[in-house]
Amino acid sequence: MEKKCPDYISNLNDYLDGGVTPELCAEIEAHVGQCKNCQIMVDTLKQTVRLCREGRPEALSPALEAKLAGLLKQHWDKKFGKK
C-alpha cells in the first residue's frame, strides 16, 4: 500500500530534528520532492523553528496585552464554555 501525506506528517518533527531512520528520511524526502503541499508544510515548519530559535521576546503595550487576553478568553469561552 502506497503511503500518503498523513502517513508522513506524524513524522515531520522527528524528521526535522534528525530523529528518523535513514530509510524513513529518504522516503520523506522523496515524498516531499513530489508533493507541493508537504513541501510547503516542511518549509513552514523549518521557518517556524528558525524564527523560534532566533526570536527574542517583545514586550506588548498594556493596552494590546489586555486586548489580546480578552480575545483569547472570548475564544476559549466560545470553544470550551465559561468556567
C-alpha positions as CSV (number, residue, x, y, z in Angstrom):
1,M,0.0,0.0,0.0
2,E,1.4,3.4,-1.0
3,K,1.9,5.9,1.7
4,K,0.1,9.2,1.6
5,C,0.7,12.6,3.1
6,P,-0.9,11.8,6.5
7,D,1.5,8.9,6.8
8,Y,4.4,11.3,6.7
9,I,3.0,14.2,8.7
10,S,3.2,12.5,12.0
11,N,7.0,12.0,11.5
12,L,7.8,15.6,10.3
13,N,9.0,16.9,13.7
14,D,11.3,13.9,14.1
15,Y,12.5,14.3,10.5
16,L,13.4,17.9,11.0
17,D,15.2,17.1,14.3
18,G,17.1,14.3,12.5
19,G,15.4,11.6,14.6
20,V,14.2,9.3,11.9
21,T,15.9,6.3,10.4
22,P,17.9,6.9,7.2
23,E,15.2,4.8,5.3
24,L,12.3,6.9,6.5
25,C,14.3,10.1,5.9
26,A,14.8,9.1,2.3
27,E,11.1,8.2,2.0
28,I,10.1,11.6,3.4
29,E,12.5,13.5,1.2
30,A,11.3,11.6,-1.9
31,H,7.6,12.3,-1.0
32,V,8.3,16.0,-0.2
33,G,10.1,16.3,-3.5
34,Q,7.0,15.3,-5.3
35,C,4.3,16.8,-3.1
36,K,3.9,20.5,-3.2
37,N,1.6,20.6,-0.1
38,C,4.1,18.6,2.0
39,Q,7.0,20.7,0.7
40,I,5.2,23.9,1.9
41,M,4.5,22.2,5.2
42,V,8.1,21.2,5.7
43,D,9.4,24.7,4.6
44,T,6.9,26.3,7.0
45,L,8.0,24.1,9.9
46,K,11.6,24.8,9.2
47,Q,11.0,28.6,9.1
48,T,8.9,28.4,12.3
49,V,11.7,26.5,14.1
50,R,14.3,29.0,12.9
51,L,12.2,32.0,14.0
52,C,11.6,30.5,17.4
53,R,15.3,29.8,17.9
54,E,16.4,33.3,16.7
55,G,13.5,35.2,18.2
56,R,13.5,37.2,21.4
57,P,10.6,38.3,23.5
58,E,8.9,41.5,22.6
59,A,7.0,43.5,25.3
60,L,3.4,44.3,24.4
61,S,1.9,47.6,25.4
62,P,-0.5,47.1,28.4
63,A,-3.5,48.0,26.1
64,L,-2.5,45.4,23.5
65,E,-1.8,42.8,26.1
66,A,-5.3,43.4,27.7
67,K,-7.0,43.3,24.3
68,L,-5.2,40.0,23.3
69,A,-6.0,38.4,26.7
70,G,-9.7,39.4,26.2
71,L,-9.8,37.9,22.7
72,L,-8.1,34.7,23.9
73,K,-10.6,34.4,26.8
74,Q,-13.5,35.1,24.4
75,H,-12.4,32.3,22.0
76,W,-11.7,29.9,24.9
77,D,-15.2,30.6,26.4
78,K,-16.8,30.1,23.0
79,K,-15.0,26.8,22.4
80,F,-15.0,25.3,25.9
81,G,-17.7,27.2,27.7
82,K,-17.4,29.7,30.6
83,K,-15.9,28.3,33.8
